[in-house]
Amino acid sequence: MKLQRLQKMFLAFAMAATAAGGASGGDFNWQVVVNNGVTVPGDGRNFNSYNQPSLNIKGMVVFRARSTAGKSSSEPAHGIFVRDMSARTPLTTIFDRTTAVPYPNNLSSTFIEPPAFPRIGMRTNAIVSRGNHQPVWTYPLSDGTETRAGTSGIYTNPFGVLLTGASKLGVVPAFEFYEVPGTVGIPFDVFPGAPALADVATIVFKGNFTLLGKSETGVYYRDLINAPAGGFGPVTLIADTTMTMPGTGTLFGSTAPPSAVGRKVVFTGLDNEDNPTKGAIYLATMNQAKPPLTALARIGAPVPGEAAGAVFNKLGEGLSFDGRFVGFWGAWGSDTKPLILQCTGEGSKDLNAYCRQKYPNGYVTSVPLHQGIFVFDTTTGSMAVVAKTPGDFDDFVYWNFSGLVPGTGQSDEDGEPARWRSASFAAVSGLVDGSLTDPWFHVVFKARKGQVMNGGYVNPVDGIYLRKGPGVLPMTAVVQTGMDGTAIDPAAVDPLTMAHLPVTAMGIERESFRGDLLAINVSMATEAAGWAGIYMTQVKDVVSPPCATDVTNQFSIVRSGFRFDSATQRYLQTVTITRTASGTVAGPYALAVESLSAGVTLYAAAGKTTCVAPGSPYVTVNEGGIWVSGQKITVTLQFVNPANTGISYTPAILAGATR
């Protein structure tokens, strides 16, 4: 009885702390969106576990969560929930296991589970989520028998009530608008990953289907109206595996769940998901079927800041997009490090039993030694480095065992067979300063530091980190394993000893960072006690150094002719720079190569400009930082020119750290 009284007192304290707000830790003032002290709306049980949240620029947070199991054998409460943090309103249920699936539904079926994290429009309060359920529609066949269909769909609420935006009902007469575009009566088999909401009423998603006995996949969108089922408008194709990738004669082999803002959509498309040789991150405008695709980051493209010959050979699927900037993971090189993944006990009982049965000694795999988080600016066409391994961190790749357990029908993912899956996590926002018209952005990403021994990390430190770009500005740890959990949630204490609980895990997703608001899920625990929740904070803009100044008119620049080095297969040029103006100017300095010939790259460039002639490669010169009148410096530039065409460019001298 004493223990029960202590637990009740602690939950009362936790609920009071939740109502009061949150905690202050370092540069971040955290607000509690939900934690284990909160009761599930319409249910007598408390929340117990949470997936990564999504939010809009106004502070509306949407998330998937479960309750405790309770004393009976009933299933935990499980659903999609939302809270408006700008008004601090109570939690609202979007749908859970008691919610009827919206029309079409002539069987009064209710949802079983949301198998993926939900997403929300960047500037609207509309959400979108997948939902699994029993069949929703019964109809007669031509032989007079009846059949049932529709066990999964995509659901959204752009007009207030929940609508069925996409469904497996494309085979049913009268619901042809749900069929795979370009086919007659062929339904989607499954909608892998998390669908996106492009604007007020456009859903964008990945869909798998079967055509002539072959599995196919693609990326699609559907515009909805305020009517049952979102109206009769059809699904529109963006790209699928019956199409060739732009600039190649190779079919898409895989497409990834997209991200979208307004009428723009980005997605990763590859020839081979596991070992790609072609493909890219593509940008399209949703104004027609099969819209033109623009490749942003490509397989085989040079990696910024790496030596010539270092090219991307892997690109991540989870793209973060704010309408201008695209945050993504990429890898290069052939070096890997081996890992042995062990079944952790997370997830359902059946899933864990199947994992242990299939991999009793662990699953052997490897991760690239060279990987990084990058941001592509769709306005300037430039790519910026955020962080890399092994220099900044040791890993950006995280693993989990999930999927459909044979013989159970239970799946927390995309309906595909249960397997080990990897993912990386980053979210970008160019709106921390309130504007998308400048080149500045902020990125949050998840990363690990630690040594691998015998196939496993030894005492790793996981964290979520923040960096402003472009450029190498200071990096900030938002949250790390081992830190005091009460810095995020004052209720993160052991109810018996009141000892502070350390952070043990954290998560973000591609829409966890919008505007200047960041939402994360965090777990805190010891062997004796545990706590978890979802938390939101405001990200402060890092003061940016002033842009570099173009001081070319203060120098004389003399360039030699080009000389081909057969050993390196590069073209060399000597550039002599003399300060002709009186007095001195303060550095650091850069020699920028503007308007460089197409197909030619500057070898060992220090970076690309973002302020002056954005996208121009440059090298640093005069590391000393002071340049006096008459002082002369000689630089040797090296150019990679595979086509052996003429090389031309305009040289410029820039003074200042931010170029």
Phi, psi and omega in degrees: 000322180297318179297317180298319179297318179298318180296318179295319178298319181294318179296324176295319176298317181297318179294323177293320178296321178297315180294327182286335180138251185198221185224167178243124178224114180063234182272005188236132175255109188270138172249137179279118174278312178200150173210185185292352177272359184260138178275139177297130180306129179076010183221147183276359184260158180271155172297151184226327181213154189217143169265176183297137181274163169237156178208163176256180185289349180265354178096019172276119185251130178238142185203160173257136183207161176237160175261178168292162184285334182083182184280332182276180180272009182292154179292151175298153170296140186209123182191190177250129185230157182219148175217132178272103183281344177289329179253357183054041178286160176295165177297146176234140177273126172280307168201153176215196185289350178259357185274132177288137176295133181292167179307139004282129179196093178258015179243006180056034181287148176246163179293146172264312181194154166268115188276001180214165179291145180277163178228168186218148177298144185297322184243006179236169178265003180287139179245166175217141182204150168283156176214135174256150184193173171290166178309143184251351185219131173248140183205156183277146173268172184295338180271006177092349177280165178252151176221167181235150182209166174090077180252004181200153179193181176243130189235141184211163184226051183294341182245017177107305180270157181286135179238153173269102183280324177214151186204164174276017183270012182298344179277346186274130175304141182085349177241034180299338180294347176268354185287163177297126182300142181085001178238171176240110175075014178266120181272163168288143177276321183197159179241084187295151175074199183251122177291162181242160175246114187284314178211214187301319188212043175232119176265146181228132190204164171264139177224139174254146178208169180244126181231117180054041177080002182247138178284131179232163179212156180195179178241136189219165170219159177216125176275131184249155173236170182280079181203162176307138182062013181076016181091189184258010180297138184280169170286140181246133181279133170263305177198145175213181187279007169266358182252154174272149177289141182306135177077007179224167172258018185258134177290148167303133174261336179204152171228151183251157176306134187273170168234149186209148173218131183061232178257012180259141180225143175233145177202159175264129176230130186227161174282329179215120187298321185276320182225075186287144171243343177217160179130179186192175163269121187251148175243135178219157174254127184276076178234003180190167173288145182048057181294157176303140181251131177253123179283129178262280172263133186241149166298129182093355179276150180299145177271125182303135176081359179257164180294157178305140182098344176277111184232155178295129172240359173214143176227138183287159180270328186277091183266134173259135188216130179245013182103341176229308185262141177241118176263135183205165175256144176212159179222161182208164179082168182258352182287135179226167171233136185282146175227147172242110185271131181252146176294126191267343185093356177280154179091195185285162179298316181295321181296317181291322178295320180292320178299313181293326179292318184281326183231067183296333180253012181096160181257122183270126179211189177210160177232152179298140175289325182252110181213164183198168172252131185227161174229130176254129179266109184286349177276313182267343184076014182260156179240135182242144175274134175259308179199154182222161166251150001269012184288304183275319183218180180253341180195144171242001186258131179238150188237147170209153178260118185205167179128194185276122178278123182305132175083358182246334184074007182263129180210135175259006184232241192252014180083357177277159182305146180299135182197168173284132181233147178243153179204155171237159190227122177208150177220134184241146174217125173265008187251013177300323178269006176087003185221139173258008183270351178254167185278003186276142176215163172238145180230135167248144182207158179259138184209162182232143170239134179161163181261142177264127176225129179054038175085004181221153176286137179258117180047055181288157173246116175260150180199166170249129187236154182237134174217141174265145179218178359283169183102173182258074177273163185303148179258140182241133174280117178282311177205144179222153174298140180096342180287161181294117182296336180288349174291342178253316182222117182296346179275000182279069180225156174289122185293342180269319184254347185062019175289143180290137180270135178279153175290132180244337181201158179205162181208150171222164172228179189294340178246028176278351185228108181224134184061235175248022182248138181232130176237136181222159168254141185221139173244140177231136184196158163232184177293339185262339186206159179212158181204155179199165178178183174241136189224148182233145177217162175262130180269125180276141179290130175284131180296123184272139174294153181296154179296152175297156180257136176281111183244027183303324183290355178262007185225156169257130182239118180243124182248137175280178172286175180269141178235129181273127178261108184293334181290318182260349183060034178235156176265131183249144176218136177265130180240123178253124185243124181235130177283122183256339181281158179284163178076195180233159173232149182270139178267205004291166186241157175218144170260110181267142179252095186267149177055045180292143181307142179300139179085355180252138177235149176275120182287139176059037176294145179284343181162191176237146182290150175236340181260307183257124182044065186309138178092001180274132177290154179213161172237150178279146178223156179050068182302339181295332174092345178243132182233113184265162181299133179088349182290136184240136178228139180246133181233139174255119178263145177238134183237138173263122187222077186302327183276353181055040177267176178295145181248127176220150177193169176247119180280148177215143177255125181243136177246125181130157186282324184261112188253000000 
